[in-house]
Amino acid sequence: MRRKRRLLAPLLVALVVASIVRLPYYSVEPGLAVEIGPLIRVDGHPSYGSAGRFVLASVEVRQLTPVDAVLAWVDPSREVLQREELFMPGETREQEARRAREEMMRSEIDAVYAAVSALGEYPGTHGAGALVESVVAGCPAEGRLRPGDVIVEIDGSEIGGRRAAGNAIDATGDEVDLVVRRGTDERELSLAREPCAGQDRPLVGVSLVDEFPFDVAIADTEVGGPSAGLLFALAVYDRLTPGDLTAGRTIAGTGTIDLRGRVGPIGGIEQKVQAAERTGADLFLVPNGNLSGAERVAGDGLVLIAIRSFDEAVSRLEAVEA
């Protein structure tokens, strides 16, 4: 009996350690399927409803213990990746979380830009101020400004739009004084101008667009990164226009979007397709570069539509509506 106890104790310790110790490996598995419509708020423009819904498919990323790793390797719905395949070298968890958050905020701005531009008046008609679309890593604006901030004054002068902001920044010296609106708050800050991002000329390090002519807001989700861009753009456009792009269906999908409306590939496509199927999606909009991966796992009940651009996505969904 004592011998059995002596053998059992190390085994129990090994099992406990195997279930607690974290490995430099992560599993990517089907995650949330978030309905986008309820997250969109529009003020100052007619708003229209939909009989169906747009659903954002996501993945869940979890750091693995030895026990989890064994289970993940034998589970066909999960993919096991090393840390360097998911995160930037030397990036802390806090830095990764901030980067994912800013990528999401940038994707929201790019999505609204594509949707509002499709209405035909913007950016010719726009609001006052210059909207920060992105911040360049390693430049003075990093950590001081973020996507969604609106620059309303530069060196004491009110700013009418993106072009005026760029000219005003270029006309300053080694430092520029800004008044920035973030949400409902305004604050003053000074930024240096210095060479960065491989450029010899002095920069602040922001990409700007004209402020939107009316208020469009997308509430926070638990999904980080840029892969929501395409679905955000379509859901916003559907809210701003009569008709119903959903045609009463549940439309899932994924894909980045840029200011030119181009749709880019993303990671974890197999897991996102499975997440969409679990929520009962009828259609899945997939970036053209991810089509083969989506086809490997999609069931017979899910229709895949390969997309290269926002305009193409609208046309394909309008054809479904008709």
LUMPAZA-187618 format. One record per residue: x, y, z of N, C-alpha, C in turn; residue in three letters. Coordinates in steps of 0.1 Angstrom, whole numbers, plus 5000, padded with zeros to 4 digits. Layout:
<pts>
XYZXYZXYZALA
...
</pts>
This chain:
<pts>
500849885000500050005000500950135000MET
501950125009502850245009503550264996ARG
503850154989504550164976503650234966ARG
502350194966501350254957501250404959LYS
501250434972501150574976502350654971ARG
503550594972504750664968504650684952ARG
504150584945504050594931502950694926LEU
501850704934500750784931501050934932LEU
501850964943502051104945502751174934ALA
503851124928504551194917503551204905PRO
502751094903501851104892500851214893LEU
500251234905499351344908500051474906LEU
501251484910502051614908502151644894VAL
502551534886502751554871501451594864ALA
500351544869499051574863498651724866LEU
498951764878498651904882499451994874VAL
500751964873501652054866501252064851VAL
500851944845500451944831499252024828ALA
498452044839497152114837497252264840SER
498452304846498652444850499752514842ILE
500852444839501952514832501552564818VAL
501852684815501552744802502652724792ARG
502352664780503252644769503352764760LEU
504352784752504352884742503552844729PRO
502452774731501552734721500152784724TYR
499452814713498052864714497152784705TYR
495852774709494952704701494052814695SER
493752804682492752894675491552804673VAL
490352844678489152764677487952854674GLU
486852794670485652874667485252954679PRO
484953084676484653174687483253234686GLY
483153354690481853424691481253444677LEU
479953454676479253504663478453614668ALA
478953744665478353864670477453924660VAL
476153954664475254024655475554174655GLU
475754224643476354364642475254474642ILE
474054444637473054544636472754624649GLY
472554554660472254624673473454714678PRO
474654694672475754764676475854904669LEU
475154924659475255044650474255154655ILE
474855274657473955384660474255494649ARG
473155554644473255654633472455774638VAL
473055894638472356024640472556114629ASP
471556184625471656284614471456234600GLY
471056104599470756044585469655944587HIS
468755934576467755834577468355694580PRO
467655614588468055484592467055374588SER
467455264583466555164578466855024585TYR
465754944587465954814593466154704583GLY
466354584588466654464580465754354586SER
465254264577464554154582465554044586ALA
466754034581467753944585468754004594GLY
469953944594471053994602472353974596ARG
473354064599474754044596475453994609PHE
476153884608476853814619478353814617VAL
479053864626480553864625481053734631LEU
481753654623482353524629483753554634ALA
484053504645485353524651486053394656SER
487253414661487953294667488253324681VAL
488553224689489053234702490453184703GLU
491353264709492753224710493053194725VAL
493553074728493853034741495252984742ARG
496053024753497352964755497152834762GLN
497952734758497752594761498652554772LEU
498052464781498852384790499152244783THR
500052164788500252034782499051954779PRO
498151954789496851874788496051934776VAL
495852064776495152134766495752114752ASP
497052104751497752094739497451954732ALA
497451854741497051714736495651714730VAL
494751774738493351784734493151864721LEU
493851974720493752064708494351994696ALA
495451924697496051854685495151744679TRP
494251684687493451574682492051634679VAL
491751764681490451824678490551884664ASP
489851844654489951894640489452044639PRO
488652084649488152224649489052324654SER
490252274660491152364666492552354659ARG
493152474658494552474652495552524663GLU
496652454663497652484673498852564666VAL
499152684672500152764666501152804677LEU
502352834672503352884682503153034684GLN
503653094695503353224699503853324688ARG
504953304681505453394671504553394659GLU
503753294657502853304646501553384648GLU
501453434661500253514664500553654669LEU
501753664675502053794682503353854676PHE
503553984677504754044673505854014682MET
507154004677508253964686508454064697PRO
508554024709508854104721507554184725GLY
506454154720505254234724504654174736GLU
504354264746503754214759502254194756THR
501554134766500154114765499354244764ARG
499854344772499254474772499354544758GLU
500554534752500854594739500054514728GLN
499954384729499154314720497654354721GLU
497154364733495754404735495454544729ALA
496454634731496254774726496354774711ARG
497254694705497354684690496054624684ARG
495554524691494254464685493154554686ALA
493054634697492054734699492054844689ARG
493254894686493454994676493254944662GLU
493554824659493254764646491754754644GLU
491054714655489554714654488954854652MET
489454954659488955084657489255134643MET
490455104638490755144624489855074614ARG
489554944617488654874607487254934608SER
486854984619485555054620485455184612GLU
486555264613486655384605486655354590ILE
487455254586487555224572486255164567ASP
485555094575484255044571483255154569ALA
483155244579482255354578482555444566VAL
483855464563484355544552483855474539TYR
483955344538483455274525481955284524ALA
481255274535479755274534479255414531ALA
479855514538479355654536479755704522VAL
480955664518481455704504480455654494SER
479955534496479055474486477755544484ALA
477455634493476155714492476355824482LEU
477655864479477855954468478256094471GLY
478056144483478356284487479656294494GLU
479956204503481156204511482256144502TYR
483556204503484056304512483956444507PRO
483256464495483056604491482356684501GLY
481356634507480656694519481056624531THR
481556694541482056634553481956724565HIS
482156664577482056744589483356814591GLY
483456904601484656984605485556894612ALA
486856914610487856844617488456734609GLY
489556674613490256564606490256444615ALA
489756334610489556214617490856124616LEU
491356084628492555994628492155854623VAL
492655814612492355674607493255574613GLU
494555604614495555514619496755594624SER
497555534633498755594639499955504635VAL
500955564631502155494626503055454638VAL
503355324639504255274650505555344649ALA
506155384661507455444662507455594659GLY
506355654656506255794654505755864666CYS
505956004667505556074679504056054683PRO
503156034674501756014677501455884684ALA
502355784683502055654689501855674704GLU
500755614709500455624723499855754728GLY
499755854719499155984722497856004715ARG
497855964702496555964694496155824691LEU
494955804688494455674684493355684673ARG
493055574666492055584656490655634662PRO
489955724655488755774661488855904667GLY
490055954670490256084675490056184664ASP
489456304667489256404657490056534661VAL
490956574652491756694654490856814649ILE
490556904659489757014656490457144655VAL
491657154662492457274661493957234659GLU
494657314652496157304651496757434652ILE
497657444662498357574665497357694666ASP
496157664673495157774675494257794664GLY
494357734653493457754641492457634640SER
491157664638490257554635490457484622GLU
490257354622490557264611489257224604ILE
489157254591487957214583487957074578GLY
489157014576489156884570490556824570GLY
490656704563491956634562493056714556ARG
492656774544493756854537494256964545ARG
493357044551493757154559494657114571ALA
494256994577495156944588496556914583ALA
496656844572497956804567498756934564GLY
498157034557498857154554499357224567ASN
498457224577498857294589499957224597ALA
499957094597501057024603502357044596ILE
502357034583503557054575504057194577ASP
503257294580503757434582504257464595ALA
504157374605504757394618506157364619THR
506757394631508157364633508457224638GLY
509257224649509557094655508457034664ASP
507457114667506457074676505057134671GLU
504057054673502757104668501757084680VAL
500957194682499957194693498557164687ASP
497957064693496657014688495557024699LEU
494357044694493157024702492456904696VAL
492256804704491756674699490456634706VAL
489456594699488156544704488156394705ARG
487956344716487856194718486556164725ARG
485556114717484256104723483556234725GLY
483156264737482656394740483656494747THR
484856444749485856524756486856584746ASP
487256704749488356764741489556784750GLU
490756764744491956784752493056844743ARG
494056914750495156974743496356884745GLU
497156874734498456804735499456864725LEU
500656844728501756884718502456764714SER
502756754701503456644695504756694688LEU
505856624690507056654682506856614667ALA
507656674659507656634645509156594642ARG
509256464638510656414636510656304626GLU
511756274620511756164610511456034617PRO
510555954610510255824616509655734605CYS
509455604608508855514598509655514585ALA
510955524586511755524574511755644565GLY
511155754570511055874562512155974568GLN
512756054559513756154563513056284567ASP
511856314563511256434566510556424580ARG
510356534587509656524600508256494599PRO
507756404607506356354607505756354621LEU
504456364622503756334634503456184635VAL
503056124623502755984622501355944623GLY
500456014616499055974615498555974601VAL
497555894599496855894586495455954589SER
495056054581493756124584492756104573LEU
491456114576490456124567489556234571VAL
488656284562487656384565486656334575ASP
486256414585485256374594483956344587GLU
483256244592482056204585480956314586PHE
480056324576479056434576477956414586PRO
477856294592476856264603477456164612PHE
476756134623477356054633477055904631ASP
478055824629477855674628478855614639VAL
478255534648479055474658478755324659ALA
479855244661479755104663480155074677ILE
479255014685479654984698480754874699ALA
481354874711482454784713482054634712ASP
482854554706482654404707483754344714THR
483654214717484754144723485754084712GLU
485554134700486454084689487454194686VAL
488754154686489854244683490354224669GLY
491254314665491854304652491054364640GLY
491554354628490954424617489954344608PRO
489654214612488954124603487454154602SER
486954244610485554274610485154384599ALA
486154434592485954554584484854534573GLY
484854424566483854394555482454394561LEU
482254314571480854304577480454434583LEU
481254504590480954634595480454724583PHE
481254734572480854814561479554784555ALA
479254654554477954614548476754644557LEU
476954624570475954644580475554794581ALA
476654874581476455024581475755074568VAL
476155024557475555054544474055014544TYR
473754894548472354844549471554934558ASP
472154984569471355074578471055204571ARG
471955254563471855384557471055394544LEU
470755274539470055274526468755194526THR
467755234518466455154518466755024511PRO
465854934512466054794508466654714519GLY
466954594516467454504526468454404520ASP
469754434523470754344517470754204523LEU
470154194535470154054541469053974534THR
468054034528466853954522466353854532ALA
466353894545465753804555466653694560GLY
467853694555468853574558469853614569ARG
470453514574471553544583472853534575THR
473553644574474753664566475953674575ILE
476853584574478053584582479253614573ALA
480353634579481553664570482653724578GLY
483753754571484953814577485753874565THR
486753954569487654014559487954154563GLY
489254194560489654334562489054414551THR
489054554554488754644543489554764544ILE
489954824533490754944534489955064529ASP
490655184528489955304524489455304509LEU
490055214502489655204488488555094486ARG
488155034497487054934496487554794493GLY
488854774493489454644489489354554501ARG
488954424499488854324509490054234510VAL
490654214522491854144523491654014531GLY
492453914529492353784536492653804551PRO
492253704559492453704573492953564578ILE
493253554590493653424596492453354602GLY
492653224605491553144612490353124604GLY
490453114591489153114583488352984586ILE
489052874587488352744590487552754603GLU
488052814613487352824626486252924625GLN
486453034617485353134615484153074607LYS
484452994598483352924590482552834600VAL
483252764608482552674618481752754628GLN
482252874632481552964641480253004634ALA
480353044621479153084614478152974613ALA
478552854610477652744609476952714622GLU
477652734633476952714646475852814649ARG
475952934643474953034645473853024635THR
473852934626472752914616472853004604GLY
474053044600474253134589473753064576ALA
473153144567472853104554473953124544ASP
474553244544475653284535476853314543LEU
478053294537479253334544480053414533PHE
480353534536481153624527482653594531LEU
483453544521484753514524485753584515VAL
486853644520487753714511488253614501PRO
488453654489488853564478490053484481ASN
491053544488492253474492492053364502GLY
490953364509490653264519489653154514ASN
489253154501488153074496488552924498LEU
489752884494490052744495490052684509SER
490452764519490452724532488952714537GLY
488152804533486752794537486052674531ALA
486352644519485752534512486052394519GLU
487252394525487652264531486752224543ARG
486152324549485352294562483852324561VAL
483452404551482052444550481152324547ALA
480052314554479052214552478152244540GLY
477352154536476452174524475452284526ASP
475052314538474052414541474452554541GLY
475852584540476352714540476852754526LEU
476352864521476752914508477853004509VAL
479052984503480153064503480153164491LEU
480453294494480553394483481853454485ILE
482753434475484053494475483953644471ALA
484653734479484553874477485953934476ILE
486054034466487354104465487254254469ARG
485954304470485854444473484454474479SER
484354584485483054624491481954634480PHE
482254694469481254714458480854574453ASP
481754484452481354354448480454284458GLU
480754304471479854244481478454294480ALA
478354424479477054484478476254434465VAL
476954424454476354374442475854234444SER
476654144450476354004452475153994461ARG
475054074472473954064481472754124475LEU
472854224467471654284460471054174450GLU
471954094444471453994435470753884443ALA
471153854455470453764464469153824468VAL
469153954471467854014475466854014464GLU
467354034451466454034440465853894438ALA
</pts>
